[in-house]
Amino acid sequence: MATLSRRHFLRSASALIALPALESFGFRRFASAAAPVVSIPKRFIFLGFGFGVTNETWFPDQKTTGENYTLPPGLAPLALHQKDFTVVQGCRHRFSDNPHGGSTFWLTGANPFSEPGQSFHNTISADQIAAAQLGKETRFTSVQLCSSEPASTGHGAGLSLAWDDHGKPIPGFETPLKAFHKMFSPETAPLAQRKAMLLQERSILDTVLEDVNDISRGLNKTDTDKVSEYLQSLRDIETRLAKEEKWLTVEKPKAPLSAPGEGLAGREEIKVMYDLLVAALQTDLTRVVTYRQPISSLLSSIGVKVAAHDMSHYSPGERMEASQRRDSVQSELLAGLLDKLKTTSAAEGSSLFDHTTLAFGSNLRTGHYLDNCPTILAGGGAGIKLGQHVVLPKDTPLCNVWLTILKGAGIQLDRIGDSTGILTALG
Amino acid sequence: MRGPHLPLAALIWSAFSSFSSGATVAPQAAVNKKYDVFFKEYCVSCHDEEKHKGSVRLDNLSFEINSMEAAERWQKVLNSLNSGEMPPEDKKQPDKVLKTDFLEHLSQEMVVARKTIGDTNGKITLRRLNRREYKNTIRDLLGMDVSVADLPADGSPGTFDTVGSSLFMSSSQFESYRQLGRKSLDAAIELFATPQAPRKQHIEPEERVNPSVESEMIRQGSIRKRVAMWTREVDAAAARPENAKSVAEIRAKAETKPNQFYHSWDKITGAPPPLDFGFVDAVDVFHHQSQWNNLIPFIVDYLSLPKVRSGIYLTPGISATRAYTCFVPNDWPAGDYLLRIRLASVGSLSLMPSRTELKPTPTRPPAGRRQFLDITLGDAEKVLSAHHITGTMEQPQELVVPISVEKGGTRHFKLRETNPEISNADVDKNPAIWIDWVEFEGPLNTTRPTPVAIQAIQTLLTKGANTEHSVRETLETFAVQAFRSKIPSRAYIDKLLALYQARREAGEKPEIAIRTPLSLVLASPHFLYLSEPVPEKERRPLTDLELATRLSYFLWSAPPDHQLLSLAQHGQLQQPAILKGEVERLLASEKARELFTGFTRQWLGIDRLDFFMFNPKRYPTFSSAVKEAAREEVYSTVGWLLKNNRSLTNLLTSDEVVVNGLLANYYKLDGVTGDEFRPVSVPPESPRGGLLGMAAILAMGSNGEHTSPVERGAWVMRKMLFTPPPPAPPNVPQLTRLEGQLLTTRERLSAHQEDPQCASCHRRIDPIGFGLENFDAVGQWRTQDGYEKAGVGKKTWEIEPAGAFHNGPAFANYLELRSLIAAKPENFARGFTESLVEYGLGRACGFSDQDLVQEIIQHARKSDFAMQEFFQALVASKAFHTK
């Protein structure tokens, strides 16, 4: 590896992903959604709930598609919003094979075995592709929310739903309080001191870079790749510093809500996280939010005694009731979020909902099933036709859904994961 | 320990065994040609060049699975068959037996294929210190412990935390290293800079506990009085003539329960609300009344116990005595302390001796069963240590427990009796343990030698940090220590120096300013990575220093000590006799505990013990303390065998177990007292002895409520027989036919044998699990099992352990099953060796390692699989000396 200077690697960090020109869309809705006249920024919300849903009572009857479908019991709490979301059936990730991890590959569709000699590999997630383009002008390129529950609880490997462009996990705020402070609490140190801190952070990177240069001498390719991971983490910090510098003199927005309490868990925690993510979008702190929702604490908070994993392998009786109860509460919470998005105004009489795309789902359907991933789309940001029940051909790549909503919101990309093309059925 | 003895059945089995333990040629994953007809008939007939239904072509799919692409296509075939999607319902279906065989074969081959394709051909990837190694390395360097909970978990499932290719790095992790480094430095400098005079605090627990017991009695007395006053007023109101009718109605309804009458007080005109007497409502009144009935006699008796004025009794009957909490004073520094407790096992004292009108407590458990004390840190349920109390009221004992207080960490410790964690009416509430006094003494760091890295800082600060030269010298000394003797580059030191100067200019004192560059050293690549540079496509022998490092991280998960480094510096470490001696020395050291725990935990998958909560109502004796002791049994057994160079096969079956008093009590073995784990003989007919008799291993094969024969069977196949079943496949249709019925475990799992998708694996797995059914979910022996379902009913049945291995010998009971498994020491040794290679070399053990694995096994076999021989053979191998 050649000796690198900080400036050198900063340059390469800005190269990001090579992007093709915006291609013309095959149908009107998408074309209009992507039209440049729209000046109100697009937003994305991705909500992943790990362990799947109750197969029997969460999915609408596949025979009734279109807008005149009956909401199944698991989605009943969403009745008031039926015209504003679309249920998509038939999707899967062809490479996913971990029947206990509903989030690791949910937004990436990667092949875990594609790197010989490695038992795990991931690629960039949909939210990060969006964030690379939508996050340039906001204080936070993207915001990741998660919980302090171990990832093994139905989500699989990862620190949040987000994976960076090198397929490395991105950490998230584990509690509502942490998220609140990071996003809204004013800086206490004076400006000069914060400037000096940034300067010192840079010399820190400069210093360790010397040791990176030293250790990189005479390494084979595999080892060089390992050192590159380290180098990449320095680059990421450098990128973050550059952004912090840009925002150094800009005050954080006033929080549109009061600081959440400590020790929130389960249902309350999710509700407050939803409020926080709306607040983040509303104040334009960020335009892309992911949330890896807790499941064990959700169950405890609603008085369910069954353990999350046991629940996911339900059979009629206590465990199935637990699973159904979980579905209902998750739908209730989602209904609350949709309410909030609709009643939060964005600009010129439109609501936040009109400019946001929301995806709600998991890589796991139920038990050990990884096909027909539960998927709900909402919001007007990507020009998706709402109020629909769409049944796609069996095993349609879930990545086609991501491709469709990303392109629909004007994000430029060729493909993601194993995507094969946009889904006109959603338009 | 027992020598290998082979029952007849085992000998027969060996004769037609299908295990190819002698193979040294790397196998090639391939679908057996004998399935050609099956494949053509049921798959290719639709997916050929001409029809290629669903755009899938299988006619051109090679039977050799030697590329990623071929593996993916075959995986798709397997998935479609497993999910029942193919062949389509309207097409001809294959014969069940044939399909089962094909599925089993194909899934096994896919496992082989993944391994072949993933083979690194011996290449070891540069690796980062994992969490354990980081903690140990910091301890060696700075002389203090750091909590690594903030670092992300290491590695990926299915590999060891030493495998470099799975140890990643991210920006958030880099930041965590910086923060942890700084935190450790701050604490270490404080610890060693100001030697702390040891101090002592003596506590008489009764001084705090007795007043609170007494005030509880006064409180209860007041409640008693208020209850009486209120009921008297209600009675008075009820006696008024105008209430006669409503009172009669209430009485008619409440005939059977006298208190019921008072619950309807609001229907009686003139009756005062309970709120006037300090109760929320009528329910509250009688809730307190029942408390009175249970509690007051307890308290009265408690306060009249002998020696109650000079100590306290632990009893779950009164909240103030359920546990005793003691504190290390807040103004004492972080560090190591001694907690001394003078205490006794009570014997036959009994509370409520004369109150026959009260529900009698259950018969006392046999003497000696309640002699255990838990010490927990803070309010956490996690037991820090558990102790066997053998002192008597006449001759109390002094228990000395080393504890440590982290900077900013919890300072209170709870003492409680092991077991009665739940306030359950069935728990024996008689006191079992008496505590005379408690003492804290410390900190003990005064005896600890100051590490070189810290000395470097101290020298700088005492001699004065005014010259650039002296600062540079400190930075260099510290970095060389941190980098495990590697000399840092001049440019790097220059920049560290500049950072120091910048902090000085910012107004920091030298002792603070030096911490910024030093903590950065602890986040730099040469500290975090074990570097063994080698150019592309080349292999080379390790240098002496690299060998020393590899060896100490293998056996200690810690940096090389002075002796290893000195041998390396003198070029002597490569000499076989010296190296052999060093392996012995390292294994005998206290530090090798990291190997027994770290390696064993991952090798045997012990983490599963924490996957489930064990239902305390159902399994009251499997307390947290017992669970921790059960876990420790696994580690201590491996450690004891290794230190004493006993045969690995003792893990298969043995006439000795390594237990302490608490666990011996749990296993109902008599005559074991105290907290040390030590070997104890068990009779030949005992189910204990070997991994399969260990509570931890058995509890891992349950979900905290019920046993899981599938988990247990699969575990035996993976770890003991080393014929691992393929991973649980996704999308296999769930069996629903037997749902909602009252069935025995065998009946319920019989459905596994019906569908080829299930039978292909479960016909091998389930019989082994059934053979272990005599152990309940927490590893206790049983002969009956039962199942209860609300609304459906209850069923109990006799355990039938008898069964047979698929295509193998039969066994009538657990002991025969254990003997059959023990008759395959080669298989067990192979699994152990492959894990050891992976752990020790930090890379997956691939097919290219088969010769190495074979060599190690052959070497160890010569000494009847003596444990240390595996380590000696691996360390002596070329692979261990090569990058």
Interface residues (C-beta under 8 A of the other chain):
Chain A: S96 D97 N98 P99 F113 S114 P116 G117 Q118 S119 F120 A157 L159 D164 K168 P169 I170 P171 A196 Q200 S203 I204 D206 T207 V208 E210 D211 V212 N213 D214 I215 R217 G218 L219 N220 K221 T222 D223 K226 V227 E229 Y230 Q232 S233 L234 D236 I237 R240 A307 H309 D310 H313 S315 P316 G317 E318 G367 H368 Y369 L370 D371
Chain B: M68 S83 R114 I117 G118 D119 T120 K123 T125 L126 R127 R128 P152 S156 P157 G158 T159 G164 S165 S166 F168 M169 S170 S171 S172 Q173 F174 E175 R178 P488 S489 A491 Y492 D494 K495 L496 A498 L499 A502 A506 T516 P517 L520 A523 S524 P525 H526 L528 Y529 S531 P533 V534 P535 E536 K537 E538 F611 F612 M613 N703 G704 P727 A728 P729 P730 N731 V732 Q734 T736 E739 G740 K789 A790 A844
